[in-house]
Amino acid sequence: MRSSIHLTAREQRITWELLETLHSSLDLHEVLRGAYGVLCQLVPADHGALCVSLPEDPAAYDWAVADLPPELFAGYGALAPHDFVRSAVIAQPNVVLRDSEMLPRTAIERSVMYRRSRELGMRLEQAMAILFAVEPSWHGGITLYRDRRRPFSDRDRALLQHLAPSIAAATRSCRRFGDSIRRGDALEAALRREGMEVLVVAPPASVLSRSAGAEALLGRWFTPVERSASALPAPLATALGAAAAAPASGPPAAPWARRASHGELRADFVPFVERGRTLWVVELRERAVAAAPAAWRGRLTERQVEVAERVLRGWDNALIAEDLGCTPATVKKHLQRVYDALGVPSRTGLMAHAAQRG
């Protein structure tokens, strides 16, 4: 989520500096260390921690920034279950929380984390944090601390919430592409796991490299007129131009999509900087048509089958109408006849009926 907030001239200047830092490299530690220094100009803090973690393994933390005593992190695997900050943000991912929203003050002062910090000569009196639950396989997080009783304000919270999507996106880019782009085998393994193909593009449309299956995928989705040997297909080049022209501080662009009778192709555009120039990773994901069960075909007309299959893909009536060249009202009539023929009450019932028949 991205909050709505009016930035002062100073805040705008620092925000632009932060965004430039986030896109300055694909080295996770370099990016997050730089971002932390700039972030503290907007939201003053005495200490902080920025990390990437594996949800299933509390001990697997990659501390990109640990502006706290090393002893505090040396045994963090054992301390993690008692960390009230960690517990709170896991329960409310992608939302900035202050310590007052995590635990009552008396409970904080009785907590293992608070007592441990005081044993190390620190006074972690106030905290503010957010967990980036961007992908199932990993999480990212930021925690800011103050060592005196000066609570983080509503403005502090709004600023961090406003910047959180950009920090999360940069962390995601570093995790996915930082080392892998320079190690082809690792990139291919990551792509197979993610179920996608990628192109690395220099604006406006020069393809520098591509994953092993990208060429075949492009051949399935773009005509020879739209394609050339070394350039991004024209529709993708147009979408990339729009993404590159969008303000860096704005929300991420919606994925580009093309739909056909055999399925759907989606493209996301992820910027990164290498040797001082901005390049783009174009992520391509293909989704095949959800076929209607064979038993339906004897009970539905050909057009009703086409409508039902698009419902199984999760399309709404307007999208189905656009794809089939008719009106939403016509789609609604076809869909009602599908419900009547199959004895189901709704879209949800239709999907359940299909699932029961394999």
N, C-alpha and C positions, 0 to 999 in steps of 0.2 A: 504494500500500500504506500501511496505518496501523499503526504499531508499538503493542504493548501495553506501557504504562508506568504506574507508580503515581506520581502527582504529589504533591509536598508542598503544604502550604497556600499557601506563597508562590508556587510554580509554578502552582497553580490560579488564583490571583488574577491573575497576569501573563498566563496563557493566556486568561482571560476578557477581559482588556483587549485582547489581540491580536485575538481574534475580533470584538470590538466595532469595532475599527479596520478590520478587513477588510470589514465590512459597513456602514461609515460613508459610503461614497461609491461612485460608479461612475467616478471619475477615477483612471485607472491609476497615475499618478505620485503622486497624493495618498495613495492606499491603500498603495502599496508603501513610500513614504517613512515613513508612520506605522508600518507593520508592522515595518520595519527597526529603528526606534528602540525599539519594545517588545521585539522579538526579541533585541536585544543585552542586555536586562536578564536574559533567560534564559540566553543563550549569549554571554558576553562576547567581543567581537572588537574589534580596533583599526581595521579597515577592512572594507568590504564592497561588493558590487555585486549589484544586482537588475535583471534585464532581461527583455525579450521579444525573440525573434529569429526569423528565417525560416530553416528548416533548409537550404534550397537556396542561401542567400546569406550567407556568413560575415561580410560587411560590414554587413548590415542588422540592426543592434542598436538597440533602443530602451532606453536606459539610464534606468530609472526612479530608480535610486539608483546613484551612482558615487562612493562615499566613498574615492576614490583620486585621485592627481594627474591632472588633465585630459590631460596629455601621454601618459599610459599608454593612454588611449582614443582619442586623436586619430588614430592610425594602426592601430586595432585590426584592421581588415580584413586588413592584412599580417601582423599579429602572431598572429592567430587560429590558423593552422596549427601554430604553435609553442607554443600555450598548453596545457600538460599537463593543467590542470584541465578545460578544455573537452573535450579528447579523452577523458578518463576518464569524465566524466559522460554524454557522448554514447553511449559504449559500454554504460553501465548506467543507463538513464533511470529516474527516480522512486526512486532509491536514494541515500541520503546516503553520500558517500565522504569520507574524510580523506586528507591528502596522502600518508600512509604506504601507502595502498591505491592510490595513483595511480602513483607512481614510487619507486624506491629513493632514499634521501637524496642519494647522490652524483650521481644523474641529475638530481634537482631542482636542485641547485646548479650544474650545467652547463647548465641549460635557458635558452633565450632569455628567457623570461618572468622568471625569477629575476634574471638579469643586468640586464635592462632596469629592473626595480624598483630595484635597487641604484644604477644610473646616475642615477636620479631622487631619490636620497637616502632611499629606503625599504628596509626589510628585511622582505620578505614571507616569513617563516620557516615559518609553518604555514598550512594552508588546509583548509577543509571546504566541500563544495558539493553541490548537487543540481540535476538538470535535470528540469523538469516537461514530459514529453512528453504533453500533454493532447489535442492535436488535430494532425492531419497538417500543417496549414498554418502552425503556429507552435509555438514552444517557449518556456517561461519558465525562469528559473534564479535561484538564490541562491548566492553565494560569500561566505564569511566568511574573513578573514585575521587573523593575529596577527603582529606584527613582532618577536617574540622567541620563543625556543625554549620554548614552553609548549604542547605538543600538545593538540588538542581531545580531550576524554575520551570514554569510552563513553557517559557520561551526556549530554554535549553532543550526540553523534550521535543518541542515542535521542530526545531532546527535539525536535531538528529534524525527524527522521523522523516523529514523532507529529504535528507541526504542518503538515508539508508538504502533505497533502491539502487542508486548509482554505486555505492560501495559494494553492495551484494553482487551487482552485475560485473564489476571489475574483478572481484574475488572469483566469480564463476569463470571468467575468461582466463584468468591466470591458472586456475586449477585444471581447466580442460585443455588449454592450448599452449601454456607457457613453455613446458619442456617438450610436449608431444610434437609440436610443429617442427622442432629440430630433430626429432627422433621418429622417423617414419613408422617403424614397427610399433612403437608405443601409441602413435596416433591411430593406426589402423585397429589396434586392439581396443582402444577407447571407443572408436566409432562403431565397431561391431557390437560392443556392449550397449551403446546408446541407441542403436538401430537407425543410424543416419549416415549420410555422406556429406563431405564438406568440400568447398572450394576456397582457396586463399586468393583474394582479389586486391589488386592495386587500382584505386579509382582512376578513371571512371568505370572501366570494365575489363581490365587485363587480368586474366587468370594466371596466377603464378604457379600454383600447384593444386592438386586435387586428390582426393582419396580414391582407392582402387575401383570402387563401383560407381563413381560419380558420372563417368562418361556414359555408361549404359543407362543410368537413370535419366540423364538429360535427353538421351535419344528417345526415351519413352514419352517424354512430356513436352518437348519443344520441336517444332517443325524445322526442316533444314533452313528455311528463310530466316527463322528467329535465331539460328545458331551460327557460330563460326569457330574455327579451330582453336583460337587462343583467347576469345573474348567471352564474357558472360552473355548468356542468351538475352535478347533485347528486353523482354518483360522483367527479368531479374535485374538488369542494369538500371531500368527505370525505377524500380523499387529501391535499389541500393542508393541511387541518387537522392531519392526522397529521404531515406534514413540518414545519409551523410549530411543533408541540409538541415535536418531537424536540430533544434537547440539541445546542447548537451545536458542542460539542466532540466529538460522536459521529460515526460514519461517515455518509456521505451516504445518504439513503434510496434504496431500490431503485426503479427507475422503475415507475410505475403502468402496467398493461397491460389491454387488453380485446381478446378474440379473437372472431372471427366467421367464418362460412363464406367471406367474401370477403377476409379478411386479418386484420391486427392493428394496433391503435393503441397507441402508447406515449407516456407523458407524463413529463417531468422537471420538477422545481420548483426554480427558482433565485432566492434572495432578493437584494434590493438595497435600499439606503436612498436615498430622494430627499426632500430638504427635511425631514429628520428623521423620516420615517415609513418603516416597512418595507413594501415592495411585493414582489410575486412575479412572475416571468416563468414562465409555463407553456409549455414547449416540447412541441409535438405532432408526432410522426412517424408516418406511416402506411405500412404495408408490405402490399402486395397478396399474394394467394394465389399460391404457386408451383404452376402447373398441370402436371398429368401430361401427357407427350407423347401425342398422339392415337393413336399406334400401340399404346399400352398398353391402351387402352379395349376393344379386341377380345379381350384376353387376361386381363383382370382383371374381377372383379365390381365393382359400384358401390361397395360398402363397402371393397373392397381399394384402389380408386382413392382414396377419401377418406383411408384410412390412409397410402397412399404420398405423397399431396400434403402431408400434414402432416409426414411425415419430411423431405420436400424443404425445408420451412420451418425445419428444425432442431429440431423438437419431440421430446421424449423420450416413452416409452410412457405414462407417467403423465399427461402433459399431453394426449396424444392421447385417452386413455381418458376424461379429464374432459370434453373437448370433444365427443366422440361419444357420451357417456353409456353407456359400457361399462366393463369392468375392464381393467387392464393385461395380465392373462393373455390376454384375448380379443384385444387389440391384438397381442400377441406371436404368436398363432396366425395372425391375418390377415397379419401381416408375413412370417412364414415362407412362407406360400402365395404371397405376392407375389414373394419371392426365388425360389421354385421355378418360378413361371410365367415369370419374366423371365430366369432363369439367372444370377442375381447372388448373391454370397455374403454380403453384409452391407449395412448402411446406406451405407457409403462407396461400395460397388459400385453401389447403387441411384442415388446422386447422380451418379456418373460416367456411368452408363447414360443418365440423363435429359439430362445435359449433351451427350453425343454426339448426341442426337436433337433438339437445339435447344431 
